Amino acid sequence: MPTPYRPSPALLQASGMSSSSASNFATEALNPDGFLVLRPQAPDDFLCEYANPAAQALLGDGLEGTAFLATRRTWAGLRSAWGMTLSTGLRSEQWIHGDPGSGMHTLRIRAARAPEGRLYVWLDDSSSQPPVAAPEPLRDTSALFQAVMQGSTDAIYTKNLAGQYTRINAAGARLMGRTMEEVVGHTDAELWPDEARASVAHDREVMAFRRTFTYEEAQSGHPGRVWLSTKGVLLDDQGRVFGLFGISRDITERKRMEEALHHNEARLQQALSAASATLFDLRMPEGLLRWGPGAAALLGQPSLPAEEPLTALLARLHPEDRMTVAARLASPARPAVKLALGLRVVGARGEVRRLTLWGEARAGDGQEARLLGVLVDMTRWSLAPPSEVAA
């Protein structure tokens, strides 16, 4: 990874840019497009405060601390466009064909107003002539970084210490309903004033603990969106934090499915409770029985464990029913069988309850044999001895 740019103390003093704010652009060292930070300078020029390696490869070294337009006649027309961008905040885009210092190039030049009255300028080399080759390690790292950023369907972004987005991929901007240029240079409070509080709190926590955390972050509106965001700090080569990175995945549909499933389960439990019934899951041959909600009341017990041995249920049965029920539950006659079995159970107070068990047993294909079904309280309907209704 290339060493992040650090301007000289004289430049920092002249430009008003602190060393910490300059380090905010450390990630731009990997940007294969040119990137500049310009500050208006009287009378009609701009002072270059930062130029990433790609911009220096196109325009030449020694850009920082110099008047940017003074020696570039073909760029003179940008004065008015950039002045309009600074005054209105509207993005501008121009095309320039010529020799910027490294051969003939056709450049797409995009500018956006940045905080403190500065300009962020992106230089996209659209010429057929290959640009000046960057060093092999930088080119490989940049290509990998760009491939990951733009190939991902998740939002990938970086922010500086002020919370402003310094980079975002196309997928992230699209999920926000904006362009990349509309996001970069702005904070969550500017982009999402109603939802920014939670996101800013998460960013502060990441910065404070210097750790990577994962959060759910909700966006209101119609329709509202839910994001699963992983955030961590960005460190320079001295181990100092200069920003954070984030990877956010839109999980709105998954959350809606989970909510729908939760509602369906609640309705099912309400229906089972109204019918004095509960679900069960018997795993064979282990003989482990898992109960659904409401099983304790159905069996006349103060409480039941979530899972217990089948022998615990058999011990609660009326003595006359145990052998029949044990035989039918422990050893289904066929690999797949549906059954309805009447049984009596003795509650904790000695009361006798009449229950009916409906279930389906399945086995084979190397899978564990299981009996799943429902247990229904039939006490008010009949007090007759148990009988096997169907097999």
GUPANU-425195 format. One record per residue: residue number from 1; residue in one letter; x, y, z of N, C-alpha, C in turn. Coordinates in steps of 0.1 Angstrom, whole numbers. Example, Ala and Ser with C-alpha at 12.3 -4.5 7.8 and 13.67 -1.06 7.14 Angstrom:
<nodes>
   lumpa   zafi   neast   nnorth     nup   caeast   canorth    caup   ceast   cnorth     cup
       1      A     132      -57      78      123       -45      78     132      -33      78
       2      S     128      -22      71      137       -11      71     129        0      79
</nodes>
This chain:
<nodes>
   lumpa   zafi   neast   nnorth     nup   caeast   canorth    caup   ceast   cnorth     cup
       1      M       8      -12       0        0         0       0       9       12       0
       2      P       6       22      -8       15        34      -9      13       42       4
       3      T      24       50       7       24        58      19      14       70      17
       4      P       5       72      26       -5        83      25       2       96      24
       5      Y      -3      105      16        3       118      14       2      126      27
       6      R      13      133      30       14       142      42      20      155      37
       7      P      12      166      36       16       179      32      27      184      42
       8      S      35      194      36       45       200      45      39      209      55
       9      P      45      212      66       40       222      76      37      235      69
      10      A      45      240      60       43       253      54      30      253      46
      11      L      28      242      39       15       241      31       3      240      40
      12      L       5      233      51       -7       232      60     -10      246      66
      13      Q       0      254      69       -2       267      75      -8      276      64
      14      A      -3      275      52       -8       284      41     -23      280      38
      15      S     -26      268      38      -39       263      33     -50      263      44
      16      G     -45      262      56      -55       261      67     -59      247      69
      17      M     -53      237      63      -56       223      64     -47      217      75
      18      S     -53      210      85      -46       204      95     -41      190      90
      19      S     -30      185      97      -25       172      93     -35      161      95
      20      S     -44      162     105      -55       152     107     -65      152      96
      21      S     -69      165      91      -78       165      80     -72      161      67
      22      A     -59      163      65      -52       158      53     -52      143      52
      23      S     -51      137      64      -51       122      64     -64      116      61
      24      N     -75      125      61      -88       120      57     -88      114      43
      25      F     -79      118      34      -78       114      20     -69      103      18
      26      A     -64       96      29      -55        85      27     -60       74      18
      27      T     -73       71      19      -78        60      10     -78       64      -4
      28      E     -77       77      -8      -77        81     -22     -64       77     -28
      29      A     -54       73     -21      -41        68     -26     -43       56     -35
      30      L     -54       49     -32      -57        37     -40     -67       39     -52
      31      N     -72       51     -53      -82        54     -63     -75       55     -77
      32      P     -79       46     -86      -73        47    -100     -76       59    -107
      33      D     -87       67    -103      -90        79    -109     -83       90    -102
      34      G     -80      101    -109      -73       113    -102     -83      119     -92
      35      F     -77      124     -81      -86       131     -71     -78      143     -66
      36      L     -84      154     -65      -78       167     -61     -87      173     -50
      37      V     -80      180     -41      -87       189     -32     -82      203     -34
      38      L     -91      213     -39      -87       226     -42     -94      236     -33
      39      R     -87      247     -31      -93       258     -23     -92      271     -31
      40      P    -103      279     -31     -103       291     -39     -92      300     -35
      41      Q     -85      306     -45      -74       315     -43     -76      328     -52
      42      A     -75      339     -46      -77       352     -54     -66      353     -64
      43      P     -69      359     -76      -83       364     -79     -92      353     -85
      44      D     -87      345     -94      -95       335    -101     -88      322    -102
      45      D     -83      317     -92      -75       305     -93     -79      296     -80
      46      F     -73      284     -80      -75       275     -69     -62      270     -64
      47      L     -60      269     -51      -48       263     -46     -50      248     -44
      48      C     -40      240     -49      -42       225     -47     -36      221     -33
      49      E     -45      215     -25      -41       211     -12     -38      196     -11
      50      Y     -44      188     -21      -41       174     -21     -43      169     -35
      51      A     -34      160     -39      -35       153     -52     -30      139     -50
      52      N     -39      129     -53      -36       115     -51     -26      110     -62
      53      P     -20       99     -61      -10        94     -71     -15       94     -85
      54      A     -28       90     -87      -33        90    -101     -33      104    -107
      55      A     -37      114     -99      -37       127    -104     -23      132    -107
      56      Q     -13      129     -99        0       133    -101       6      126    -114
      57      A       2      113    -116        6       106    -129       1      113    -141
      58      L     -11      119    -140      -17       126    -152     -12      140    -153
      59      L     -11      147    -142       -8       162    -143       6      165    -139
      60      G      14      156    -133       27       159    -129      29      160    -114
      61      D      41      159    -110       44       160     -95      43      175     -91
      62      G      44      177     -78       45       191     -73      32      199     -74
      63      L      21      192     -74        8       199     -75       5      206     -62
      64      E       8      200     -51        3       206     -38      10      219     -35
      65      G       2      228     -31        7       242     -27       9      251     -39
      66      T       4      247     -51        6       256     -63      -8      260     -68
      67      A      -8      272     -75      -20       277     -82     -23      267     -93
      68      F     -35      262     -93      -38       251    -102     -41      255    -116
      69      L     -48      266    -118      -52       269    -132     -42      279    -139
      70      A     -33      284    -131      -24       294    -137     -16      289    -149
      71      T     -11      277    -149       -3       272    -160     -11      263    -169
      72      R     -24      262    -168      -32       253    -176     -42      262    -184
      73      R     -38      267    -196      -47       275    -204     -60      268    -208
      74      T     -58      256    -212      -70       249    -217     -80      246    -206
      75      W     -76      248    -193      -85       246    -182     -92      259    -178
      76      A     -89      270    -184      -94       283    -180    -109      284    -179
      77      G    -115      277    -188     -130       277    -188    -136      271    -176
      78      L    -128      264    -168     -134       258    -156    -136      268    -145
      79      R    -130      280    -146     -131       289    -135    -146      292    -132
      80      S    -154      295    -142     -168       299    -140    -176      287    -135
      81      A    -173      275    -141     -181       264    -137    -178      260    -123
      82      W    -166      260    -119     -162       257    -105    -167      268     -95
      83      G    -167      280    -100     -173       291     -91    -187      289     -89
      84      M    -195      285    -100     -209       282     -98    -211      270     -89
      85      T    -203      260     -89     -204       248     -80    -202      253     -66
      86      L    -192      262     -63     -190       266     -50    -202      275     -45
      87      S    -208      283     -53     -218       292     -49    -232      285     -48
      88      T    -235      275     -56     -248       268     -56    -248      255     -50
      89      G    -236      248     -49     -236       234     -44    -239      224     -55
      90      L    -242      228     -67     -246       219     -78    -233      213     -84
      91      R    -233      200     -86     -222       193     -92    -219      198    -107
      92      S    -207      198    -111     -204       202    -125    -196      191    -131
      93      E    -197      190    -145     -190       180    -152    -185      186    -165
      94      Q    -173      185    -169     -167       191    -181    -158      180    -187
      95      W    -155      182    -200     -146       174    -207    -135      182    -213
      96      I    -122      178    -212     -111       185    -217    -102      175    -225
      97      H     -98      179    -237      -89       171    -245     -76      179    -247
      98      G     -65      173    -243      -52       180    -245     -41      173    -238
      99      D     -30      180    -236      -18       174    -229     -17      180    -215
     100      P     -21      172    -205      -21       178    -191      -7      176    -185
     101      G       3      171    -193       16       169    -188      22      155    -190
     102      S      13      146    -194       17       132    -196      13      126    -209
     103      G      11      135    -219        7       130    -232      -8      135    -234
     104      M     -13      132    -246      -27       136    -250     -37      127    -242
     105      H     -46      134    -236      -57       127    -229     -70      134    -230
     106      T     -81      126    -229      -94       132    -228     -99      129    -214
     107      L    -101      140    -207     -104       138    -193    -119      143    -190
     108      R    -126      135    -182     -139       139    -177    -136      144    -163
     109      I    -140      157    -161     -136       164    -149    -149      167    -141
     110      R    -151      161    -129     -163       163    -121    -159      170    -108
     111      A    -167      180    -104     -164       188     -93    -176      189     -83
     112      A    -173      189     -70     -184       190     -60    -179      199     -49
     113      R    -188      206     -44     -185       215     -32    -182      207     -20
     114      A    -171      209     -13     -167       202      -1    -168      212      11
     115      P    -167      206      23     -168       215      35    -157      226      34
     116      E    -159      236      42     -150       247      43    -147      254      30
     117      G    -156      254      21     -155       261       8    -145      255      -2
     118      R    -142      242       0     -132       236      -9    -139      229     -20
     119      L    -132      224     -30     -137       216     -41    -131      203     -41
     120      Y    -139      192     -43     -134       179     -46    -135      177     -61
     121      V    -124      173     -67     -124       172     -82    -119      158     -85
     122      W    -126      151     -94     -123       138     -99    -119      139    -113
     123      L    -108      132    -117     -103       132    -131    -104      118    -136
     124      D    -113      116    -146     -115       103    -152    -109      103    -166
     125      D     -98       95    -168      -91        95    -181     -99       86    -190
     126      S    -106       92    -200     -114        85    -210    -108       84    -223
     127      S     -95       87    -225      -88        87    -237     -85       72    -241
     128      S     -83       70    -254      -79        57    -259     -65       54    -256
     129      Q     -57       65    -254      -43        63    -251     -41       58    -236
     130      P     -34       47    -234      -32        43    -220     -26       53    -212
     131      P     -31       55    -199      -25        65    -190     -11       61    -186
     132      V      -4       70    -180       10        67    -175       9       56    -165
     133      A      17       46    -167       16        34    -159      20       37    -144
     134      A      12       33    -135       15        34    -121      24       23    -117
     135      P      32       24    -106       40        13    -102      32        0    -100
     136      E      38      -11    -103       31       -24    -103      23      -27     -90
     137      P      30      -26     -78       22       -29     -66      10      -20     -65
     138      L      12       -7     -68        0         3     -67     -11       -1     -76
     139      R      -7       -4     -89      -17        -8     -99     -24      -20     -95
     140      D     -17      -30     -90      -24       -43     -86     -33      -40     -74
     141      T     -29      -33     -64      -37       -30     -53     -49      -22     -56
     142      S     -47      -12     -65      -58        -4     -69     -68      -12     -77
     143      A     -64      -20     -86      -73       -29     -93     -81      -38     -84
     144      L     -74      -44     -74      -81       -53     -65     -92      -45     -57
     145      F     -87      -33     -52      -96       -25     -44    -108      -21     -52
     146      Q    -106      -16     -64     -117       -12     -72    -126      -23     -76
     147      A    -120      -35     -79     -129       -46     -82    -138      -50     -71
     148      V    -132      -50     -59     -141       -54     -47    -151      -43     -45
     149      M    -148      -31     -46     -157       -20     -43    -169      -20     -53
     150      Q    -165      -21     -66     -176       -19     -76    -182      -33     -80
     151      G    -176      -44     -76     -182       -57     -79    -192      -62     -68
     152      S    -191      -55     -57     -200       -60     -46    -214      -54     -48
     153      T    -224      -62     -44     -238       -58     -43    -241      -51     -30
     154      D    -232      -52     -20     -234       -45      -8    -228      -31      -9
     155      A    -233      -22       0     -228        -8       0    -214       -9       7
     156      I    -204       -4       1     -190        -3       7    -186       12       7
     157      Y    -182       17      18     -179        31      19    -169       34      29
     158      T    -163       46      29     -154        51      39    -158       65      43
     159      K    -155       68      56     -159        82      61    -146       87      68
     160      N    -145      101      69     -134       107      76    -138      109      90
     161      L    -130      116      98     -132       118     112    -144      127     114
     162      A    -148      135     105     -159       144     106    -172      137     102
     163      G    -171      124      98     -183       117      94    -187      119      80
     164      Q    -179      125      72     -182       127      58    -178      115      50
     165      Y    -186      111      40     -183       100      31    -171      105      22
     166      T    -161       97      22     -149       100      13    -149       91       1
     167      R    -156       79       2     -158        70      -9    -170       62      -7
     168      I    -177       58     -18     -188        49     -18    -189       42     -31
     169      N    -192       29     -32     -193        22     -44    -206       25     -51
     170      A    -208       21     -64     -220        24     -71    -232       17     -65
     171      A    -230        5     -60     -241        -3     -54    -246        5     -42
     172      G    -237       10     -34     -241        17     -22    -249       30     -25
     173      A    -244       37     -35     -251        50     -39    -265       46     -44
     174      R    -265       35     -52     -278        31     -58    -288       27     -47
     175      L    -283       20     -37     -292        16     -26    -297       28     -18
     176      M    -289       39     -18     -293        51     -11    -303       60     -20
     177      G    -304       56     -33     -312        64     -42    -305       76     -46
     178      R    -291       76     -46     -284        88     -50    -272       84     -59
     179      T    -265       94     -64     -253        91     -72    -241       92     -62
     180      M    -230       86     -67     -218        86     -58    -214      101     -55
     181      E    -215      110     -65     -211       123     -63    -220      130     -53
     182      E    -233      126     -52     -242       132     -43    -239      128     -28
     183      V    -232      116     -27     -230       111     -13    -216      116      -8
     184      V    -206      116     -16     -192       119     -12    -192      134      -7
     185      G    -185      136       4     -184       149      10    -195      153      19
     186      H    -205      144      21     -216       147      30    -217      137      41
     187      T    -224      142      52     -225       133      64    -239      127      64
     188      D    -241      117      73     -254       110      74    -265      121      78
     189      A    -261      130      86     -271       140      91    -275      149      79
     190      E    -267      151      69     -271       158      57    -279      150      47
     191      L    -276      137      47     -282       128      37    -295      122      43
     192      W    -295      118      56     -306       112      62    -309      119      76
     193      P    -314      131      76     -315       138      89    -324      131      99
     194      D    -334      123      94     -343       116     104    -337      104     110
     195      E    -327       98     103     -322        85     108    -307       86     112
     196      A    -301       98     112     -287        99     114    -283       96     128
     197      R    -291       98     138     -287        97     152    -281       83     155
     198      A    -288       73     151     -283        59     154    -270       56     147
     199      S    -270       60     134     -258        57     126    -246       65     132
     200      V    -248       77     135     -237        85     141    -232       79     154
     201      A    -241       75     163     -238        68     175    -230       56     173
     202      H    -233       48     163     -225        36     160    -211       40     155
     203      D    -210       50     147     -197        55     142    -188       59     154
     204      R    -194       66     163     -186        70     175    -182       59     183
     205      E    -190       49     184     -186        37     192    -175       30     186
     206      V    -175       28     172     -164        22     165    -151       30     167
     207      M    -152       43     166     -140        52     168    -135       50     182
     208      A    -144       50     192     -140        50     206    -133       37     210
     209      F    -138       26     205     -132        13     209    -122        8     199
     210      R    -121       15     187     -112        10     177    -114       -5     174
     211      R    -126       -9     173     -129       -23     170    -140      -23     159
     212      T    -142      -35     153     -152       -37     143    -165      -42     149
     213      F    -176      -36     146     -189       -40     152    -199      -41     140
     214      T    -209      -49     143     -220       -51     134    -233      -46     140
     215      Y    -241      -38     132     -253       -32     137    -264      -35     127
     216      E    -277      -34     132     -288       -32     124    -292      -17     124
     217      E    -293      -11     112     -296         3     111    -309        4     102
     218      A    -319       11     108     -332        12     101    -333       26      94
     219      Q    -339       26      83     -342        39      76    -357       40      74
     220      S    -363       51      79     -377        52      78    -382       56      64
     221      G    -394       59      62     -399        62      49    -408       51      43
     222      H    -412       53      31     -421        43      24    -414       39      11
     223      P    -409       27      10     -408        17      22    -396       20      30
     224      G    -396       17      43     -384        18      51    -375        7      48
     225      R    -362        9      50     -352        -1      47    -345       -4      60
     226      V    -339      -16      61     -331       -21      72    -318      -26      67
     227      W    -307      -22      73     -294       -25      69    -286      -32      80
     228      L    -279      -42      76     -269       -49      85    -255      -43      82
     229      S    -250      -35      91     -238       -27      88    -227      -32      96
     230      T    -215      -35      90     -203       -38      97    -194      -26      95
     231      K    -188      -21     107     -180        -9     106    -167      -11     114
     232      G    -157       -6     109     -144        -6     116    -135        6     113
     233      V    -124        8     120     -116        20     118    -106       18     107
     234      L    -102       29     101      -91        30      92     -79       36      99
     235      L     -67       29      97      -55        33     104     -45       37      93
     236      D     -37       47      96      -26        50      87     -14       42      91
     237      D      -2       44      84        9        36      87      16       38     100
     238      Q      11       49     107       16        52     121       6       46     131
     239      G      -5       39     127      -14        34     136     -25       44     141
     240      R     -26       55     135      -35        65     139     -48       64     131
     241      V     -59       66     138      -72        65     131     -75       77     123
     242      F     -78       75     110      -81        87     102     -95       86      96
     243      G    -103       75     100     -116        74      95    -122       60      98
     244      L    -132       57      91     -138        43      93    -143       38      79
     245      F    -144       25      79     -150        18      67    -163       12      71
     246      G    -171       10      61     -184         3      64    -188       -6      52
     247      I    -195      -17      56     -201       -26      46    -215      -28      50
     248      S    -225      -24      43     -239       -24      47    -246      -33      37
     249      R    -254      -42      42     -263       -51      33    -277      -48      36
     250      D    -285      -46      26     -299       -44      27    -306      -57      31
     251      I    -311      -58      43     -318       -70      48    -333      -67      50
     252      T    -338      -58      43     -352       -54      44    -362      -66      42
     253      E    -359      -73      31     -368       -84      28    -367      -95      38
     254      R    -355      -98      42     -353      -108      53    -360     -104      65
     255      K    -359      -92      69     -366       -87      81    -381      -88      80
     256      R    -386      -86      68     -401       -87      66    -405     -101      66
     257      M    -397     -110      61     -400      -124      62    -400     -129      76
     258      E    -390     -125      84     -389      -128      98    -401     -123     106
     259      E    -405     -111     102     -417      -105     109    -430     -113     106
     260      A    -431     -116      93     -443      -124      88    -443     -138      95
     261      L    -431     -144      96     -430      -157     103    -434     -156     117
     262      H    -429     -145     124     -432      -143     138    -448     -142     140
     263      H    -454     -134     131     -468      -132     132    -476     -145     129
     264      N    -471     -153     120     -477      -166     117    -476     -176     129
     265      E    -464     -176     135     -462      -184     147    -472     -180     158
     266      A    -473     -166     160     -482      -161     171    -496     -165     168
     267      R    -500     -164     155     -514      -168     152    -516     -183     154
     268      L    -506     -191     151     -507      -206     153    -508     -209     168
     269      Q    -500     -202     176     -501      -205     190    -514     -201     196
     270      Q    -519     -190     191     -532      -185     196    -543     -195     192
     271      A    -542     -201     180     -552      -211     176    -551     -224     184
     272      L    -538     -228     186     -536      -240     194    -542     -238     209
     273      S    -539     -226     214     -544      -224     228    -559     -224     228
     274      A    -565     -218     218     -580      -218     218    -586     -232     217
     275      A    -578     -241     210     -583      -255     208    -578     -264     219
     276      S    -572     -259     230     -566      -267     240    -556     -277     235
     277      A    -547     -273     227     -538      -282     220    -524     -277     221
     278      T    -514     -286     218     -500      -282     218    -493     -291     207
     279      L    -481     -286     203     -474      -294     193    -463     -302     200
     280      F    -459     -313     194     -448      -321     200    -439     -326     188
     281      D    -427     -330     192     -417      -335     183    -410     -346     190
     282      L    -412     -359     186     -406      -371     192    -395     -376     183
     283      R    -382     -376     188     -371      -381     180    -368     -395     184
     284      M    -368     -404     174     -366      -418     177    -353     -422     169
     285      P    -346     -432     174     -349      -441     186    -344     -435     199
     286      E    -339     -422     200     -334      -417     212    -346     -416     222
     287      G    -358     -414     217     -369      -413     226    -369     -399     233
     288      L    -365     -389     226     -365      -375     232    -377     -368     227
     289      L    -385     -362     236     -397      -355     233    -396     -340     235
     290      R    -399     -332     225     -398      -318     226    -413     -313     226
     291      W    -416     -304     235     -430      -299     236    -431     -285     231
     292      G    -443     -281     226     -446      -268     222    -451     -260     234
     293      P    -454     -247     232     -460      -239     243    -473     -244     247
     294      G    -476     -244     260     -489      -248     266    -490     -262     269
     295      A    -479     -270     267     -479      -284     270    -481     -287     285
     296      A    -475     -279     294     -476      -281     308    -491     -281     313
     297      A    -498     -270     309     -512      -269     313    -520     -280     307
     298      L    -517     -285     295     -525      -295     289    -523     -309     296
     299      L    -511     -311     302     -508      -323     309    -511     -322     324
     300      G    -516     -311     328     -519      -309     342    -506     -308     351
     301      Q    -495     -302     346     -483      -301     353    -480     -286     355
     302      P    -473     -282     367     -470      -269     369    -460     -263     359
     303      S    -451     -272     354     -441      -268     344    -435     -280     337
     304      L    -429     -278     325     -423      -289     318    -410     -284     312
     305      P    -400     -293     311     -388      -288     304    -391     -288     289
     306      A    -383     -280     282     -385      -279     267    -383     -293     261
     307      E    -375     -301     266     -373      -315     261    -371     -325     272
     308      E    -377     -336     271     -376      -346     281    -377     -360     275
     309      P    -373     -371     282     -374      -384     276    -389     -389     275
     310      L    -391     -397     265     -405      -403     263    -410     -410     276
     311      T    -400     -416     283     -404      -423     296    -411     -413     306
     312      A    -408     -400     305     -414      -391     315    -429     -389     311
     313      L    -432     -389     299     -446      -389     295    -453     -401     298
     314      L    -447     -413     296     -453      -426     299    -456     -427     314
     315      A    -447     -421     322     -450      -422     336    -462     -414     341
     316      R    -466     -404     333     -478      -396     337    -491     -403     332
     317      L    -490     -413     323     -502      -419     317    -509     -427     328
     318      H    -522     -429     325     -530      -438     333    -524     -452     332
     319      P    -522     -460     343     -515      -473     342    -521     -482     331
     320      E    -534     -481     329     -540      -490     319    -536     -487     304
     321      D    -531     -475     303     -527      -470     289    -513     -471     285
     322      R    -504     -473     295     -490      -472     292    -484     -482     282
     323      M    -488     -494     283     -483      -504     274    -487     -501     260
     324      T    -500     -498     258     -505      -496     244    -498     -483     238
     325      V    -497     -473     246     -491      -460     241    -476     -462     238
     326      A    -469     -469     247     -455      -471     246    -452     -479     233
     327      A    -460     -489     231     -458      -497     219    -460     -489     206
     328      R    -470     -481     206     -473      -474     193    -464     -462     191
     329      L    -459     -456     202     -450      -444     200    -435     -449     198
     330      A    -431     -459     204     -417      -463     204    -414     -471     191
     331      S    -423     -478     185     -420      -487     174    -431     -486     163
     332      P    -431     -475     155     -440      -475     144    -439     -487     135
     333      A    -451     -492     131     -451      -505     124    -445     -503     110
     334      R    -446     -491     104     -441      -489      91    -432     -477      90
     335      P    -423     -476      80     -414      -464      79    -421     -451      79
     336      A    -433     -450      74     -441      -438      74    -455     -442      78
     337      V    -460     -436      89     -473      -439      94    -480     -427     100
     338      K    -493     -425      97     -501      -415     104    -509     -422     114
     339      L    -510     -416     126     -518      -422     136    -526     -412     144
     340      A    -537     -416     150     -544      -409     160    -546     -418     172
     341      L    -542     -414     183     -541      -422     195    -548     -416     206
     342      G    -558     -422     212     -564      -417     225    -556     -422     237
     343      L    -555     -413     247     -548      -417     259    -553     -409     271
     344      R    -550     -414     283     -554      -407     295    -541     -404     302
     345      V    -541     -392     308     -529      -387     316    -534     -383     329
     346      V    -526     -386     339     -529      -382     353    -521     -369     357
     347      G    -528     -358     360     -522      -346     363    -516     -346     377
     348      A    -509     -335     380     -501      -333     392    -511     -334     405
     349      R    -523     -330     403     -533      -331     414    -541     -344     414
     350      G    -538     -353     406     -544      -366     405    -556     -366     396
     351      E    -559     -355     389     -570      -355     380    -567     -362     367
     352      V    -577     -368     361     -575      -376     348    -580     -368     337
     353      R    -571     -367     327     -574      -359     315    -574     -369     303
     354      R    -583     -366     294     -585      -374     282    -579     -366     270
     355      L    -569     -372     264     -562      -365     253    -562     -374     240
     356      T    -561     -367     229     -559      -374     216    -546     -369     210
     357      L    -539     -378     205     -526      -375     198    -528     -378     183
     358      W    -525     -368     175     -524      -369     160    -510     -367     156
     359      G    -504     -376     148     -490      -374     144    -487     -382     132
     360      E    -475     -379     126     -470      -386     114    -456     -389     117
     361      A    -453     -402     115     -439      -407     117    -432     -409     104
     362      R    -420     -405     102     -413      -407      90    -398     -411      93
     363      A    -394     -420      85     -380      -426      86    -375     -430      73
     364      G    -362     -432      72     -356      -436      59    -347     -425      53
     365      D    -340     -429      42     -331      -420      35    -319     -415      44
     366      G    -316     -423      54     -305      -419      63    -308     -408      73
     367      Q    -321     -404      73     -325      -393      82    -331     -399      95
     368      E    -330     -391     106     -335      -395     119    -350     -397     118
     369      A    -355     -408     124     -369      -411     125    -375     -401     135
     370      R    -386     -395     131     -393      -385     140    -408     -387     139
     371      L    -414     -384     150     -429      -383     150    -433     -369     154
     372      L    -440     -362     145     -444      -349     147    -459     -348     147
     373      G    -465     -340     156     -479      -339     156    -484     -329     166
     374      V    -497     -332     170     -504      -323     179    -511     -331     190
     375      L    -511     -326     202     -518      -333     213    -530     -324     217
     376      V    -542     -329     218     -554      -322     220    -561     -326     233
     377      D    -566     -317     241     -573      -321     253    -588     -323     249
     378      M    -592     -336     251     -605      -340     248    -613     -343     261
     379      T    -609     -338     272     -615      -342     285    -630     -338     285
     380      R    -634     -327     280     -648      -323     281    -657     -331     272
     381      W    -650     -338     262     -658      -345     252    -661     -359     256
     382      S    -651     -365     263     -652      -380     266    -643     -384     278
     383      L    -648     -393     286     -640      -399     296    -638     -414     294
     384      A    -640     -418     282     -640      -432     279    -625     -437     279
     385      P    -623     -450     280     -609      -456     280    -602     -453     267
     386      P    -589     -453     267     -582      -449     255    -584     -460     244
     387      S    -583     -455     232     -584      -465     220    -576     -459     209
     388      E    -571     -468     201     -564      -464     189    -574     -461     178
     389      V    -575     -448     174     -585      -444     164    -581     -447     150
     390      A    -568     -445     147     -564      -448     133    -549     -452     133
     391      A    -545     -459     123     -531      -462     122    -527     -462     108
</nodes>
